[in-house]
């Protein structure tokens, strides 16, 4: 995959470039992320992931067992702040480490601290990655694991041993145990393996690769274990083989995995490649064009001088890009992060190629060489600083308290001993976080609209009988909304009942809810919170 890197003398400059600078770059990124980190819970999947990690529950598909287990350990170990802030810090640490490892990978490739600094620092301040470093999400850890995979793959390709093969396979297995987006890195991993298989292959390498990938996948056993514990946060209840398979494979999102028409893909490709009207996920939105031009130079240089390495990085770019182009979800930006990561690596390689060309032009003229070196150093330092400063205001989440304020507004609008049915992530996650993690309003019984939509999840409703509410026998069909009406009718004489969330905001668009919504009255101006009335 990569040519052997010649040993360099241990000069002070070499020690600084190889040992101290990656630490300094990572520390600088960590300082930036901690200055802009959200102070608590944010909208999106942060509430779902934080609740699951804190109580060893089950988050949304595909389950993210590695993230959940690491998050549980981290949120219980850190003694400061509330659990949501701790998980935000976990993202900041993961992102900072990824920036440091990116520096190491580029430096191993170029032996140039300026190129390594430019690539890692520009990636650190790229908007999509920065946004994932300041809130509880799975993508910062995914990028860190991807960088570790690229590093250990290059080490194994440089000097193939059984131990290094197992390390590389384990890195890939951990990626699969974290986020199944790692499947799209399989072509890149296979390219490295097949490159060596065609020349030299030791029998022990096969076992090392198989065991290294399979052993981390055993972490998925966490999901049925957690479901059988029956924690309050038990998304999808994957205790049976069928529900486990559906959860892990993302069956809930299967219909979004194929574009409606080719026009959708063409439009997204055009937006990704655009410079003038670039989408948020476009390469030109992540890196200035003046820097982005080094990326094609970098990949071309790698393909010419280190064909296996260049091919691997190209596959690590193209396969995730194809997936991101076709996956139909609203918050698609993080799915382009592997592509942005490879682009940053190519920027480093291309910048190094440009410096090498300038060095040849200035050959024999030391003053001109020093000037080019100083200009390159100023660019590697100044461009990320300028971009970070310009983007700071738009990416600063240090005052983001919207999710907490919404949860407070909803919980303060319901009476004591209420039954509250929640719909939508923006409403359900913050309220559930307040209830299940912070322990606020323990008198309120939370039910979730999604659990009424499939007979497979009726048990998650009937288990609330232990909380003292009356739950009539569930129907055998998927007529869960009529069942919801029956639950309200059985409890209205004993407990106040409420609906809150997006599904109840526009009754006309949800005819199946008509019977329930006709008996409800909006009680919170500006919020879709409804009090259910007696028949």
C-alpha positions in Angstrom: 0.0 0.0 0.0 2.8 2.4 0.8 6.5 2.5 0.2 8.7 2.2 3.2 9.4 5.4 4.9 13.1 6.0 5.3 14.3 6.6 8.9 15.1 10.2 9.5 17.7 11.5 11.9 16.3 12.4 15.3 17.0 16.1 14.9 15.0 18.6 17.1 13.1 19.7 14.1 12.3 16.0 13.2 11.1 15.2 16.7 8.9 18.4 16.7 7.4 17.5 13.3 6.8 13.8 14.2 6.1 13.9 17.9 5.0 17.2 19.2 3.2 18.8 16.3 0.4 16.2 16.1 -0.2 16.6 19.8 -0.2 20.4 19.4 -2.6 20.2 16.5 -4.9 17.9 18.3 -4.8 20.0 21.5 -5.5 23.1 19.4 -8.6 21.4 17.9 -9.7 20.3 21.3 -9.5 23.8 22.7 -11.5 25.1 19.7 -14.2 22.4 20.1 -14.4 22.9 23.9 -14.9 26.7 23.4 -17.8 26.0 21.1 -19.2 22.8 22.6 -22.9 22.7 23.5 -23.5 23.2 27.2 -26.1 20.4 27.4 -28.6 18.5 25.3 -29.1 19.5 21.7 -31.7 18.6 19.1 -31.2 15.7 16.7 -30.1 12.3 17.9 -28.2 13.6 20.9 -31.0 12.9 23.3 -31.5 9.4 22.0 -27.8 8.5 22.1 -27.2 10.1 25.5 -30.1 8.4 27.2 -29.1 5.0 25.7 -25.5 5.4 26.8 -26.3 6.6 30.3 -28.7 3.8 31.2 -27.2 1.1 28.9 -30.3 1.2 26.8 -30.9 0.7 23.0 -30.6 3.7 20.7 -32.1 4.0 17.3 -31.0 1.6 14.5 -28.4 0.4 13.8 -27.7 0.3 17.6 -24.2 1.6 17.7 -23.0 -0.8 20.5 -19.4 0.5 20.6 -20.5 4.1 21.0 -23.1 3.2 23.6 -20.7 1.2 25.7 -17.9 3.8 25.5 -20.4 6.5 26.1 -21.7 4.8 29.2 -18.2 4.4 30.6 -17.3 8.0 29.8 -20.6 9.6 31.1 -20.2 7.7 34.4 -16.5 8.3 34.8 -16.4 12.1 34.2 -17.4 13.9 37.4 -18.3 17.3 35.9 -21.4 18.6 34.1 -24.6 16.8 33.3 -24.5 13.6 31.2 -25.5 15.5 27.9 -22.5 17.8 28.3 -20.2 14.8 29.1 -21.3 13.1 25.8 -20.6 16.4 24.0 -17.1 16.4 25.4 -16.7 12.8 24.3 -17.4 14.0 20.7 -14.9 16.8 21.1 -12.2 14.4 22.4 -12.8 11.9 19.6 -12.7 14.7 16.9 -9.5 16.1 18.4 -7.8 12.7 18.3 -8.9 12.2 14.7 -7.2 15.5 13.8 -4.0 14.4 15.4 -4.0 11.0 13.7 -4.7 12.7 10.4 -1.6 14.8 10.9 0.4 11.6 11.6 -1.0 9.8 8.5 -0.2 12.7 6.2 3.3 13.2 7.7 4.1 9.5 7.2 3.1 10.0 3.6 4.9 13.3 2.8 7.5 13.7 5.6 6.5 17.4 5.5 5.2 19.1 8.6 3.7 22.0 6.6 1.6 19.7 4.4 0.5 17.7 7.5 -0.4 20.8 9.4 -2.4 22.2 6.5 -4.4 19.0 5.9 -5.2 18.3 9.5 -6.0 21.9 10.5 -8.1 22.6 7.5 -10.1 19.4 8.2 -10.4 20.5 11.9 -12.2 23.7 10.9 -14.3 22.2 8.1 -17.9 23.0 9.0 -19.4 19.5 8.9 -16.7 17.9 11.1 -16.6 20.9 13.5 -20.4 20.6 13.9 -20.1 16.9 14.9 -17.4 17.7 17.5 -19.6 19.9 19.6 -22.6 17.6 20.3 -23.3 14.0 21.2 -23.2 12.2 17.9 -21.6 9.1 16.4 -19.7 10.7 13.6 -16.7 12.1 15.4 -15.9 8.6 16.7 -16.4 7.2 13.3 -13.9 9.6 11.8 -11.4 8.7 14.5 -11.8 5.0 13.9 -11.4 5.6 10.1 -8.1 7.5 10.7 -6.8 4.7 13.0 -7.8 2.2 10.3 -5.8 4.1 7.6 -2.8 4.4 9.9 -2.7 0.7 10.8 -3.3 -0.3 7.2 -0.3 1.7 6.1 1.8 0.2 8.9 0.8 -3.3 7.9 1.4 -2.6 4.2 4.8 -1.1 5.0 5.9 -4.2 7.0 3.3 -7.0 6.9 3.2 -9.1 10.0 0.5 -11.2 11.6 0.2 -8.8 14.6 -0.2 -5.8 12.3 -2.8 -7.7 10.2 -4.8 -8.4 13.3 -4.5 -4.7 14.4 -5.8 -3.5 11.0 -8.6 -6.1 11.0 -9.6 -5.1 14.6 -9.7 -1.5 13.6 -12.1 -2.3 10.8 -14.1 -4.6 13.0 -14.5 -1.9 15.6 -15.7 0.5 12.9 -18.4 -2.1 11.9 -19.4 -2.4 15.5 -19.8 1.3 15.7 -21.6 2.4 12.5 -22.5 0.3 9.5 -21.4 3.1 7.3 -18.0 1.4 7.6 -19.3 -1.2 5.1 -18.5 1.3 2.4 -14.8 1.1 3.3 -14.7 -2.6 2.5 -13.4 -2.0 -1.1 -10.5 0.1 0.3 -9.6 -2.6 2.8 -9.9 -5.4 0.2 -7.6 -3.4 -2.1 -4.9 -3.5 0.6 -5.4 -7.2 1.3 -5.5 -8.2 -2.4 -2.4 -6.1 -3.2 -0.4 -8.3 -0.8 -2.2 -11.5 -1.6 -1.0 -11.3 -5.2 2.6 -11.3 -4.2 3.2 -12.7 -0.7 0.6 -14.1 1.7 1.3 -16.0 5.0 -1.1 -18.5 6.3 -1.4 -16.7 9.7 -2.6 -13.5 8.0 -5.9 -15.2 7.0 -6.8 -16.1 10.6 -5.6 -12.7 11.8 -7.9 -10.9 9.4 -10.9 -13.1 10.1 -10.5 -13.0 13.9 -9.7 -9.3 13.9 -13.0 -8.4 12.2 -15.3 -11.0 13.8 -14.3 -10.5 17.4 -15.4 -6.8 17.6 -18.6 -7.7 15.9 -19.5 -9.7 19.1 -20.3 -6.2 20.6 -23.7 -6.4 18.8 -24.7 -9.0 21.4 -25.0 -6.0 23.6 -28.3 -5.1 21.9 -30.4 -8.1 22.8 -28.8 -8.1 26.3 -29.8 -4.5 26.8 -33.3 -5.1 25.5 -33.8 -8.1 27.8 -32.9 -5.8 30.7 -35.9 -3.7 29.6 -34.5 -0.2 30.4 -36.8 2.7 29.8 -35.0 3.6 26.6 -35.4 0.4 24.5 -35.8 1.5 20.9 -37.2 -1.3 18.8 -36.9 -3.9 21.6 -34.4 -6.1 19.8 -34.7 -9.1 22.1 -35.9 -11.5 19.4 -33.8 -12.6 16.4 -36.1 -10.9 13.9 -36.2 -7.6 15.7 -32.5 -7.8 16.3 -31.8 -8.3 12.6 -34.2 -5.5 11.7 -32.5 -3.1 14.1 -29.0 -3.9 13.1 -29.7 -3.7 9.4 -31.6 -0.4 9.7 -34.9 -1.8 8.3 -36.7 1.3 9.7 -34.8 3.4 7.1 -34.7 0.9 4.3 -37.1 2.8 2.1 -34.7 5.8 2.1 -31.8 3.8 0.9 -32.9 4.0 -2.8 -33.4 7.3 -4.5 -36.9 8.0 -5.8 -35.6 9.0 -9.3 -32.2 9.4 -11.0 -32.9 13.1 -11.0 -32.5 13.1 -7.2 -29.0 11.7 -7.5 -28.0 14.0 -10.4 -29.1 17.0 -8.4 -27.2 15.9 -5.4 -24.0 15.3 -7.5 -24.4 18.7 -9.0 -24.7 20.3 -5.6 -21.7 18.4 -4.3 -19.5 19.5 -7.2 -20.8 23.0 -7.4 -18.6 26.0 -6.3 -21.0 28.9 -6.7 -24.2 27.3 -5.3 -22.6 24.6 -3.3 -24.7 22.6 -0.8 -23.6 22.4 2.8 -22.1 18.9 2.2 -20.2 20.0 -0.9 -16.4 19.9 -1.0 -16.3 23.6 -1.8 -18.3 24.3 1.4 -15.7 22.5 3.5 -12.5 23.8 2.0 -11.7 27.1 0.1 -11.2 26.6 -3.6 -7.6 28.0 -3.2 -6.9 24.9 -1.0 -9.2 22.5 -2.7 -7.3 22.7 -5.9 -4.5 20.7 -4.2 -6.8 17.7 -3.8 -6.8 16.5 -7.5 -3.0 17.1 -7.5 -2.6 15.0 -4.4 -4.6 12.0 -5.7 -2.9 12.1 -9.1 0.5 12.2 -7.4 -0.4 9.3 -5.1 -1.7 7.2 -8.1 1.5 7.8 -10.0 4.0 7.4 -7.2 2.2 5.0 -4.8 -0.4 3.3 -6.8 -1.7 1.0 -4.0 -1.9 3.8 -1.5 -3.6 6.1 -4.0 -6.1 3.4 -5.1 -6.9 2.7 -1.5 -7.7 6.3 -0.7 -9.6 6.7 -3.9 -11.8 3.7 -3.0 -12.2 5.1 0.5 -13.6 8.2 -1.1 -15.7 6.9 -3.9 -17.7 4.2 -2.2 -18.9 6.4 0.7 -19.6 9.1 -1.8 -21.9 6.8 -3.8 -23.8 5.9 -0.7 -24.2 9.5 0.4 -25.4 10.5 -3.0 -28.3 8.0 -2.9 -29.3 7.9 0.8 -32.5 10.0 1.2 -32.4 11.6 4.6 -32.7 15.2 5.6 -29.5 15.4 7.7 -27.2 13.8 5.1 -24.2 16.1 5.7 -22.3 13.8 8.1 -22.4 10.9 5.6 -20.0 12.9 3.4 -17.4 13.0 6.2 -15.3 10.1 4.9 -15.1 12.0 1.6 -14.1 15.2 3.3 -11.5 13.3 5.2 -9.9 11.8 2.1 -10.1 15.2 0.4 -8.1 16.7 3.3 -5.5 13.9 3.0 -5.2 14.6 -0.8 -4.8 18.3 0.0 -1.8 17.5 2.1 -0.3 15.3 -0.6 -1.0 17.9 -3.3 0.4 20.7 -1.2 3.6 18.7 -0.7 3.9 18.0 -4.4 3.6 21.8 -5.0 6.3 22.5 -2.4 8.5 19.9 -4.0 8.1 21.6 -7.4 8.9 25.0 -5.9 12.0 23.5 -4.3 13.2 22.2 -7.6 12.6 25.6 -9.2 14.6 27.2 -6.4 17.3 24.6 -6.5 20.7 26.1 -5.5 19.1 29.4 -4.3 18.9 29.1 -0.6 17.3 32.5 -0.1 14.4 31.6 -2.5 14.0 28.2 -0.8 13.7 29.8 2.6 11.2 32.3 1.3 9.1 29.5 -0.2 9.3 27.6 3.1 8.2 30.6 5.1 5.3 31.2 2.7 4.2 27.6 3.0 4.4 27.7 6.8 2.3 30.9 6.8 -0.3 29.3 4.6 -0.4 26.1 6.7 -0.9 28.2 9.9 -2.7 31.2 8.6 -5.4 29.7 6.4 -6.9 27.4 9.1 -6.8 30.2 11.6 -8.5 32.6 9.3 -11.2 30.1 8.4 -11.7 29.1 12.0 -12.2 32.7 12.9 -14.6 33.4 10.1 -16.7 30.2 10.9 -16.6 30.6 14.6 -19.9 32.4 15.0 -21.9 30.1 12.9 -20.6 26.9 14.6 -20.4 28.1 18.2 -22.9 26.1 20.2 -21.9 27.3 23.6 -25.2 29.1 24.1 -27.4 26.3 22.6 -30.0 25.6 25.2 -33.0 25.2 22.9 -33.6 21.5 23.6 -33.5 22.0 27.3 -35.9 24.9 27.1 -38.3 23.0 25.0 -38.3 20.0 27.4 -38.9 22.4 30.4 -41.8 24.0 28.5 -43.5 20.7 27.8 -43.0 19.2 31.2 -44.2 22.4 33.0 -47.4 22.4 30.9 -48.6 19.0 32.1 -50.2 18.3 35.5 -49.0 15.9 38.1 -49.2 12.2 37.5 -49.9 12.8 33.8 -49.8 10.3 30.9 -47.8 12.0 28.1 -47.6 10.6 24.6 -44.7 12.0 22.7 -44.1 12.1 18.9 -41.1 13.3 16.9 -37.4 13.4 17.8 -37.4 17.1 18.6 -40.0 16.6 21.3 -39.5 13.1 22.4 -35.8 13.0 23.0 -35.4 16.2 25.1 -38.4 15.3 27.3 -37.2 11.7 27.7 -33.7 12.9 28.7 -35.2 15.1 31.4 -37.3 12.3 32.7 -35.0 9.3 32.4 -31.5 10.8 32.9 -32.0 13.9 35.0 -34.9 12.3 37.0 -37.2 15.2 36.6 -41.0 14.8 36.8 -40.9 11.1 37.9 -44.6 11.3 38.3 -45.1 11.6 34.5 -45.6 8.4 32.5 -44.1 8.7 29.0 -45.5 6.8 26.1 -44.2 7.0 22.5 -46.3 7.4 19.5 -44.0 5.1 17.4 -44.7 2.2 19.6 -48.4 2.2 18.7 -47.7 1.9 15.0 -46.6 -1.8 15.0 -47.8 -4.8 16.9 -44.1 -5.8 17.4 -43.7 -2.9 19.9 -46.9 -3.1 21.8 -45.0 -4.7 24.7 -43.2 -1.4 25.2 -46.6 0.2 25.9 -48.1 -2.6 28.1 -45.0 -2.7 30.3 -46.1 0.7 31.6 -48.8 -1.0 33.7 -46.1 -1.3 36.3 -46.2 2.5 36.6 -49.8 2.4 37.6 -51.6 3.3 34.4 -54.4 1.2 32.9 -53.5 -0.4 29.6 -56.3 -2.4 28.1 -55.5 -5.6 26.2 -53.7 -4.6 23.0 -55.3 -5.4 19.6 -54.0 -8.2 17.5 -53.9 -5.9 14.5 -51.9 -2.8 13.8 -54.8 -0.6 14.8 -52.7 0.9 17.6 -54.2 4.4 17.3 -57.6 3.1 18.3 -55.8 1.4 21.2 -54.3 4.7 22.2 -57.8 6.1 22.4 -58.8 3.2 24.6 -55.9 3.9 26.9 -56.9 7.5 27.3 -60.5 6.6 28.0 -59.4 4.1 30.7 -57.1 6.6 32.4 -58.9 9.9 32.1 -60.8 9.5 35.3 -57.5 8.8 37.2 -54.8 10.7 35.4 -54.6 13.8 33.1 -53.6 12.7 29.6 -51.6 14.7 27.1 -50.2 14.6 23.5 -47.1 16.4 22.5 -45.1 16.5 19.3 -45.1 16.9 15.5 -47.6 14.2 14.7 -50.3 16.0 16.7 -49.6 19.5 15.3 -51.7 19.2 12.2 -54.7 17.0 12.8 -55.9 17.3 9.2 -52.8 15.5 7.9 -53.3 12.5 10.3 -56.8 11.2 9.7 -56.0 8.0 11.6 -55.6 10.1 14.7 -58.9 11.9 14.2 -60.7 10.1 17.0 -58.0 11.1 19.5 -57.4 14.6 18.3 -61.1 15.5 18.2 -61.0 15.1 22.0 -57.9 17.2 22.6 -57.4 20.9 23.3 -54.2 22.8 22.7 -52.9 24.1 26.1 -49.5 25.6 25.3 -49.3 28.5 22.9 -46.5 28.0 20.4 -46.1 24.3 21.3 -48.0 21.3 20.0 -49.1 20.2 23.5 -52.7 19.0 23.8 -54.8 18.0 26.8 -57.0 15.0 26.1 -60.6 15.7 27.2 -63.3 13.3 28.5 -65.6 11.9 25.8 
